C-alpha cells in the first residue's frame, strides 16, 4: 500500500550519467552565434555540430564511434554563404541531414558512410523560398521527404524534398516564430510566436484550427507535442520574467490545463518529449541542470521527478533517437551537451537504475522505426497513418543505409542506382535463410532473374533430359582423382548443407515448421541479440562424435582403395 501523497512511478529514480572523458568529443569549436538554436543533431551513426568559422557557415559531422579529440582541421560541410542556424537529421535515412542558414536557403546533404573524407560543398538539393534567414527546421514524423522550415519572414514552408519544391506556404503569423512541433502522426502543427499566441495549424492547408494566449513574457517560448495524448507542453516567461511551463489541450487553447513557475533565471528553456516513457526533459541555455517531468493523463498533468545537475553551463543540446541508446545499461535517453565555456561535446545518459542487465520490457516499449509510414504524395493527398514501430529488443542500435543522388534531368532526389551503392544497400538488409527442404516448403519463392551461374548460361541451356548427374563416381576414369565432395556424393553421404537441413527440420520432412511462412518461422523461433546467435550456433554446429568418426573412416578406406587400383593398372 502506497503512502498517501507519494505517487508510484518506475522513473522516479532516473539519474543522469555524464560520459567519461574518452567518450566525449574534445576540441570542437562550437559556434558563438547568439541565435536561439541548439546547433547540434545526432543519430545512431553521426554527430553534427555547428562550428565557428571565419566566413560563411559550416558544421562538423563525425561518426559516433570516433570519439575523443577531434582534429582542428577536420573535414566539414561548408556550402552555406552565411552562418548555419539549425540542422536536423532525416528520421528515415541516417545519412541525410538538412540545414538552414542566414543566407535564406535550406540545403539537403548526403553524408557518406564512415564520415567525410574532404570538405563537402555540393548539396543534394537547395531550397529557395524564404526572403529572410531560416532559423528552424523540422522533418515530418511519418511521411518521407517532407520538411517544414521557418524563416524570419514569418513564413512556414512545407517542402517536398524529393522534388525540391514548396507544397504549401503558411502565412498566418504576424511576428517572429519561436518554435514548431508536429503531433504523433503529423496531421497537426503547433507553433509559438512573438505575438504571445500559440496556434494549431493544419500543415496540408495552412488553416489555423485553434489559437490562444501563450506565456505573456517578452522572451522566447517553446512548444512540443506530447505524442498522441492530445496535449502540448510549452515553456516561456511570465510578465515578471519568471520561467514557466504549461500543459495545454489541443482541443481548447483558451486556457492551459496547468501553468507553473519554475524559477527566475534568464535562459530560454527547451523541452524534449520521450513518447516511450512519457517524460519531458527541460533544459535552459546557460544553465547547468536538466529537469525532467512525467506526463500523466489526469491532473496535475505533469509531475516533477528530479534533475541532473552539473557545474558547467550548456550552450545547446542534441538528442539521440531512442533506437541508438544502450539497452543493456537501461539507458532511456541521451543528450549531447554543448559546453558554453569549453570546446567540448559531452554525452549525458539518462538511466533507470536496475540490477538486472537483461532486456526490460516495462521501460522499453515499441519505439519509432526508421521506416516511413507514407510517401510524400500519399500524405499530400490527405492520407494519415500512425508511425511505424519496432521492438527495442531487436531494434536497438539499428542503422539505415540508403544512398541518395540528385538527378538534374528530373529535378529529383532518389536512391542511387550505382552498383556499389546497391550492393551496400543489399548487405545492409538482414538475411533470413530458409534451410528447410524445397519440396516441403509451403510456398517457393521465384528465383532471381540475374544469372549467377559461374560457368556461363550456355552450359545450362540443355534440357533436363540431356543432363543427368552421375549417381556413382567411376574411380578409375582416366586417372581422375576424386575430391572429398565427389566421394561424399558417390557414397550417398550427407553434405554440410544436407546436415543443416536435417537438423533444422528435426530429421523429418514432416516437421510442423515446414508448414509455416519463413517470416513466421523467424519471428517464432529466433530471438534477438547474442542469445539467438548462441542458440543457432549450437543448433547448427552440433555434431555427433560417433557419426563423424564413422564418416572419416569410410573416406580413408575409399581413398586407399582408389590409390591401390591406380597402382594395379
N, C-alpha and C positions, 0 to 999 in steps of 0.2 A: 504494500500500500504506500503510495507516494505521500510525502509530507505536503500539507496544504500550502500553496504558493510556489512550489517548485515544479516546473514543467519538465516532463521527461523528454529527453532528446538524445539521439545517438551521436549528434555532432556538438554536444556541449563542450567536450574536451579537445576539440580540434586545435592544433597548435601550428605555428609557422616555424619551419626549419630552414634557415639560410644555408646555401651550398658552401662547401669547403673552398678554399682559395683556388685549388687546382681545377675546380669545376666552374669557376667564374670566367668571364671574358674581360681581360685587362687591356689597357692601352687603347680603348675605343674613344675617339674624340667625339663625344656626344654633342649634338648641336646646341648652341646657346640661344637659339631663336626664342623669342618671347611669345610666340603663337600658342594658342590654347589647344595643345595636342599632346599625344603620348609619345610620338616619334619612335615607336617600337612595335614590331609584329613578329609572331612566332608560329611555327607549325612543327610537326614531328620531324621534319627534315632540316629546316633552316631557321636562323635568327636574323632578322633585318633591323637595322638601327640607322636612323638619320644622323649623319655626321657633319661636323663643321668643315667647310672647305672655303678656299679663297674666293672663288667665283662660281656662279651657277648653283645647282643643287645636286647633292649626291646622297646615297645611302649605302651602307655596308651590308653585305649578305655573307654569312659564314655558316657552314654546317654545324648542327648542334653538337656533334661528337668531336669537333675540333676546338675544344675549349682551351683556356689558358691565355697566354699573352698573344695578342693579335698584332701582326706586323704593321708598323706605321704606314707602310706603302702597299697595303693590301688592295686588291682589285675592288672597284666599286661600280655601282650602277650610276652613271653620270651622264644622263641625257637631257636633264631639265636646264632651262636657261635661268631659272630662279630657284630660291630655296624650296626644298621639299617640305610640305606641311603635314601630310598624312600618308600612310602606307597600310595596305591591307592584303593579306594572302587570300587567294581563292580557296573557299572551303572544299571544293571538289577536285582541285588539282594543286598538289604541293609544290609545283614548280612555277606557278603563275602568281605574280604579285602586281597590284595596281598602285599607282602613286599619284597624288595630287600636289600641285605646285603653285608657287607665287606667279608663274608665267601664264596662268589661266588655263592650263591644259591638264588632262588626265591621260596617263600612259599605262599601257599594259606590257609587262615584261615577262620573258621566259628565262628562268634560271636553270642552266644545265645541271645534270647530275654531278654531284661532287663539289659543286660551287663554281665560282668564276675563275677562269684562267687568264683573263685580261679585263680591262675596263669595258663595261657594257654600255654602249651609246646608242645602239639600234634597238628600238622597242618593237613589239609585235604590232601594235596599233596605237595611234594617237587620236584622242577625242578632243575636239574643239567645239565649244558651245557656250562656255561661261565668258562673261565680259570682265570679270574681276577674279582675283585669286581663289583657288579651290582649297577649302580647308577641311572638308570631311568626306570620307568615302565609306560605303557600306555595301557588302555583297548580299544578294538575296539568299535567304536560308534554304530554299527548296528548288528554285529554278536555276538552271545552268546558264552562266554567262549573262546574268542580269546584275547591273551595278547601279547604285544610287550615289550621286555626287552632290555636294552642297558648296556653293560659292558665296563670296561676299557681295554678289549682285542680287542676293535674296532669292535665288532660284534653287530648286531641287530638280535635277535632271535624272531621269531613268534611262539608262543606256542598254542597248543590245550589243554586248561586246563581240559577238560573232561577226556582226556587220559593221560595228563601229559607228552606229547611228543612234541618235536620241529617239526613244519611242514615246516619251512624254515629258513635258516641261511643266513643273508645278510652280505656279506663280501666285501664291496666296499669302506670303509673308511680307510684312511691311518694314521689317528691320532685320538685323543680323540673326542668322540661325545658329544656335549654340550646339545642338545635338540632334540626332535622329536614331530611331531604333525600329526594326521590323518585329512583328509578332512571330509566333512559332511557325506558322505556315506561310508567312509573307504576304498575307492578304491586306494587312493594315500597316501603316507607317506613322509612328508618333514623333513629334518634333517639339523642341522648346525654342523660344525666340526671345530677342531682346525686348520685345514689346510686353514681356511678362505674361505670355499666354502659352498654354500647352494645347496642341492640336493633334487630332487623329485624322489621317488622310487616307483615302483610297489611292494607292500608288498607280493603279491602272488608268484612272480617270482624272486624278488630281482634285477630286471633290473633297472638301473639308466636311467630314461626317460629324465631328463634335469638337468643341473647343471650350476652354475655361481659364480662369485666372490661376497663374502659377505662383511661385515664390516671388515676393514683392521686393526683393533686394535688387541692387543695380548690377551686381556681378553675375557671371555666367551660371546657368543652371543646366543640369544634365538629366537625361531620361533613359530608362532601359525597360523594355517589356519583360514581364515576369512569365515567360514561356506561354503556355496555353491556359493560364489561370484567368485571363481577362482582366488582369491588374497591371498597373505601371508603378515603377519606383523612380522617384525624382530626388535630386539633391540641389540645393540652392542656398539663398541667403534671405534673411528677414529684412524688414525695414531698418533694423538696428544693426545690420551686418553680422548677425549670428548665423552660423551654419545650421542648416536644417535638412531633414529628409522627410519625404511624404509618400504615402501609398494611395493610389487612385484606382477607381473602377473605370474601365474604358467605355462603359455604357453611360456614365454620368460624370462629367468633369466640372460640375458646378461647385463642388467642394470635395476635398480629399477625405478618404476613409480615416487617415491618421496623419498628423503632422507633428514632428517633434524636433526640438532644438538639440543639437549635438554639442557645440562649443562656440567659442568666439574667435577662432583663428581666421586668417585671411585667405588661405589657399583654396582654390577651387576643388570641389570634391568630385570624384569619378566613381560611378557604380558599375560593377560587373556581376552578372547573374549566372549561376550554375543551375540549369534546369534539372540535373540529375540528383542534386542534393537539396534543392530549393534554398540555397544560400546566396545572399548578396554580399559582395565584398566592396567596401567603400574606402578609398584612399585619396588623400589630398596632396596637391602639389606643394612641395616644401615641407611636408610632414615626414615623420619617421615611423609612422604606425599605419596599420591596416586594420580597420574594424570589419567584423562580419556579423550578419544578421540572418536568422532563419525565417523564411516566409511560411505562414500558416493560413489556412482557408477561413479563418474567423478572427474576430477582434482578439488581440490588438494588431493582427495582420503581420507585424514584423517584430521578432523577439531578438534582443541583443544577446550574442553568445560570448564573444571575447574579442581580443585584439592582439595583433602581432606588433611588438614594439622593438624598434631599433634606434640607434643613436644617429644614423646617417640619413639626411633628408633625401627625398626622391624627386627626380625631375619628371619621370613618366614611368609607365608600366606597359609591358607586353604580356599577353595571356596565351598560354598554350592550350590547344584543343584537348578535350578530355581523352581522346584516343592516344595521346602522347604521354600520359602520366604513368608512373611506376606503380602497378597494382600490387606487386609483392611487398611494397613498403606502405601500403594503404594510403597512398597519395591521392587526394581528391581534387586538387587544384594546384596550378603552378604559375607564379608570376616571374617575369624578368624585370628586375628593378634597375632603372637607370639612375645612378647616383648623381646628385646635383653638385657635389664638391670634388668628385674624383672621376677619372676616365675608366669607369668600372660598370659592367653589367652583371648583376648578381641574381642567380635563380633563387627563388623562395618557394619552398614546397609547403602546402597545407596538408597536414597528415592527421588521420584519425588513429588514435593510439589503440592498437590491437596486439595481443600476444601472439596470435597465430599468423603465419606467413602464407596460409592458403587463401584461395580466392574468396572474397567477402561479398556474397550476393546482396546483402542488405544495403551496402553503400555504393555498389556498382550496378545500377540498373542499366538497361539498354541505352546507348548514347547515340549521338548523331554520327551517321556514316558519311564517308567522303563520296557519296553517290547521289546525284541529283534525282529528285522525285519527278521533275518536269523539265522539258526543254523550254527554251526561251519562247518559242512560238506557241506552245501549249499554254504557258502562263499568260501570255499577252492575249490569247483568245478567251480568257476568262476562267480557265481551269485552275482549281486549287486542291492541293494534296498536302498531307502532313509529311514531315521529313522522313527519310529512310533511316532506320535504326539498326545498330549492330550490337552484339553482345560484347561486353568488355572482357569476358573470359577469352574470346578468340580475337577480338579487335584491338587489344592493347598494342601499341607501337605500330599500328597499321599505317602504311605509307602508300602514296599513289605514284604512278609513272605514266604520264600522258604527254608525250612530246607534241608541241604545238608550233605551227608555222603560219605565216601570213601569205595569202595568195593575192597579189595586186590585181590580177585579171578579174577576179570575182569580188575583190574588196572584202574578203572574209578571213577569219582566223579559224583554222581547222586542225585536226590531228595530222601529224606529219606522215607522209607516205614513204619516207626513206626506209630502205630495207633494214638498216641498222636500228633505226628507231622502232620499227615494227617488231624486230627481234626482241628488243628490250621490253617492249610492251607485253609480248607473249611470255617472256620469262618472269615478268612481274606478277602474272596471274597464277594463283595456286593450282597445281596439277592434282587431279583426283584420278589415279589409275584404277581401272577395273580389272582385277585379277581373276574374275570368275570365268569359267569356260564359255566360249562364244555360243555354243549350242544351247546352253542352259539359261542364257540371259533372257529377260522378259522382252527387251527391246534392243535391237542392234542399231547403233548409230551409223550413218553412211560414212564411208572412207573419205579422207580429204582428197580434193581434186589435184593437189600438187603431187607430182611423181617423185617419190623419194627412193625409187629402186636404184641401187648402186651400179648395176650392170647395164643400165640403159633400157629404154622402153621396147626396143626392137626384140630383145631376147625374150620378153614376156608376152609377145603378141601371138604366140602359138595358142591353139585351142587346148582345152583341158584334156581332150582325148589324146593329143600328141605328147603331152607332158606327164610322165609318171615317175615320181621319185623312186629310187631303188629302196626296196624294203630290206635287203640284206647286202652287206658290203662284200665284194669279192676281194679277199686279202691278197690274192696272187695276181692281180691285174696289172701287168706291165711294170712291176717293181714299185707300185704306188704304196706309200706308207700311210696308213690310216691315222687321222687325228683323233684326239680324245673324244671330240664331239661326234665324229662319224662312228667310232666304236660304240658309244652310248646309244646312238640311233639304231645301229645294226643289231645290237643285243637287246633292243627294246627297253633300255634303261631310262629312267626319268631324268630329264634335264632340270636345270635350276628353275626355269620358268614353270615347268610342269609340277615341280615340288611346291612352288609358291601357290599355284592354282589349287593343288590338292589341300594344302594347309588352310588356304582361305576359305574353301568350301567345306572344311571339316572332313575331307576324304570322301565325300559323297556328292554326286552330281544332283542329288535331290535335296540339297540343303535349302532351308527356308530363305536364306539370304539371296538365292538366285531369283526369287520372285519379286524382289524389291527393286526400285529405281536406284541408280548409283548415288544420286544426291541423298535419298532417304537412308541408304546404307551408311553413307559417311556421317550424316547427322546422328544416326542412332549408335554407331559403333566407335567413332573417332572423337575423342575429346580434344581439347586444345592444350598447348603448352608442352613442356618436357615430358609430362606423364604419358601423353598419347604417343610420343616418339619412342619412349621406352617400351610401351606395350606393343607397338607394332614391330619394333626391332626384335623383341624377344619372341614374337609370334613367327616372324619370317626367318630368323637366324637360328632357330632351334633345330637341331638335328639329332637323330637317334644314333648314338655311337656305334651300336651293333650294325645298323644298316650301312653306315659309312665304311666300316671295316670290310664288310662283305663286298661292297661295290669296288673298293680299292683292290681286293684280292682277285676279283674277276677280271679287272682291267689288266693286272700284271700277268695273269695266265694267258690272256688273249694276245698281248704284245709278245710274250715269249714264244707262243705258237707261231705268230707271224714271222718272227726272226728265224725260227727253225725251218719253216717252209722255204724262205728265201735262200738259206744256205743249201737246202736239199736240191733246189732247182738250179 
